[in-house]
Amino acid sequence: MHVDFYDSTLSLESRRELVKTAIGAHRYKGTPWAIEQVASIVFKNSSVREWFEYGGEPHHFRIETEQLIFEPGDLAKFRRLVEGVKAQKLLVG
């Protein structure tokens, strides 16, 4: 077992929460629920809005949070976490 979206640079509390939610997030990987669960651990009060809720392009979404992002590395870290839970890659071969 592993956590696809684990980040060792997060606080101990955040890492524990990621591990606790790993099975549920993996089971529902690629859904707005799973993305919101992981996003809320890193940036409190995060929510996912799908493309049809804000008039965007199909198959896109936004993650909204009240927390300010000050460090340039925080955004990259957040993107890696979301990419880890967003969708499972299929290997054909």
C-alpha positions as CSV (number, residue, x, y, z in Angstrom):
1,M,0.0,0.0,0.0
2,H,1.2,3.5,-0.8
3,V,-0.1,7.1,-0.9
4,D,0.0,8.4,-4.4
5,F,-0.1,12.0,-3.2
6,Y,2.2,11.8,-0.2
7,D,4.6,14.8,0.4
8,S,7.2,14.5,3.0
9,T,7.7,18.2,3.2
10,L,4.2,18.7,4.7
11,S,3.6,19.0,8.5
12,L,3.3,15.8,10.5
13,E,-0.4,16.5,11.0
14,S,-1.0,16.9,7.2
15,R,1.0,13.8,6.4
16,R,-1.1,11.8,8.9
17,E,-4.3,13.1,7.4
18,L,-3.1,12.2,3.9
19,V,-2.4,8.6,5.0
20,K,-5.9,8.4,6.7
21,T,-7.7,9.5,3.6
22,A,-5.5,7.4,1.2
23,I,-7.8,4.4,0.8
24,G,-10.9,6.6,0.2
25,A,-9.1,9.0,-2.1
26,H,-7.7,6.1,-4.1
27,R,-11.0,4.4,-4.4
28,Y,-12.6,7.5,-5.8
29,K,-9.6,8.8,-7.6
30,G,-10.4,11.2,-10.4
31,T,-13.6,12.4,-8.7
32,P,-14.2,15.9,-7.4
33,W,-14.7,14.4,-3.9
34,A,-11.2,12.8,-3.8
35,I,-9.6,16.0,-5.1
36,E,-11.4,18.1,-2.5
37,Q,-10.3,15.7,0.3
38,V,-6.6,16.0,-0.6
39,A,-6.8,19.8,-1.3
40,S,-8.5,20.4,2.1
41,I,-5.7,18.7,3.9
42,V,-3.0,21.0,2.4
43,F,-5.1,24.2,2.2
44,K,-7.9,24.4,4.7
45,N,-11.4,25.2,3.5
46,S,-10.7,24.2,-0.1
47,S,-13.5,23.3,-2.5
48,V,-13.7,22.0,-6.0
49,R,-15.9,23.7,-8.7
50,E,-16.4,21.8,-11.9
51,W,-16.3,23.5,-15.3
52,F,-20.1,23.7,-15.7
53,E,-20.4,25.5,-12.3
54,Y,-18.2,28.4,-13.4
55,G,-18.6,28.4,-17.2
56,G,-15.2,26.9,-18.0
57,E,-14.1,24.4,-20.6
58,P,-15.4,20.8,-20.4
59,H,-13.4,18.4,-18.2
60,H,-11.8,21.2,-16.2
61,F,-12.2,22.3,-12.6
62,R,-11.1,24.9,-10.2
63,I,-9.9,24.5,-6.6
64,E,-10.8,27.5,-4.4
65,T,-9.4,28.1,-1.0
66,E,-9.4,31.0,1.5
67,Q,-5.8,30.4,2.4
68,L,-3.2,32.7,0.9
69,I,-0.3,31.1,-1.0
70,F,2.9,33.0,-0.1
71,E,5.7,30.6,-1.1
72,P,6.4,29.9,-4.8
73,G,7.0,26.2,-3.9
74,D,3.6,25.9,-2.2
75,L,1.8,26.1,-5.6
76,A,4.0,23.5,-7.1
77,K,3.5,21.2,-4.1
78,F,-0.2,21.7,-4.3
79,R,-0.2,20.8,-8.0
80,R,1.8,17.6,-7.4
81,L,-0.7,16.5,-4.7
82,V,-3.7,17.2,-7.0
83,E,-2.1,15.4,-9.9
84,G,-1.6,12.4,-7.7
85,V,-5.3,12.1,-7.0
86,K,-6.8,13.6,-10.1
87,A,-6.8,10.5,-12.3
88,Q,-5.3,7.2,-12.6
89,K,-3.1,6.6,-15.6
90,L,-3.8,3.5,-17.6
91,L,-0.9,1.5,-19.0
92,V,-1.6,-0.4,-22.1
93,G,0.9,-2.8,-23.4
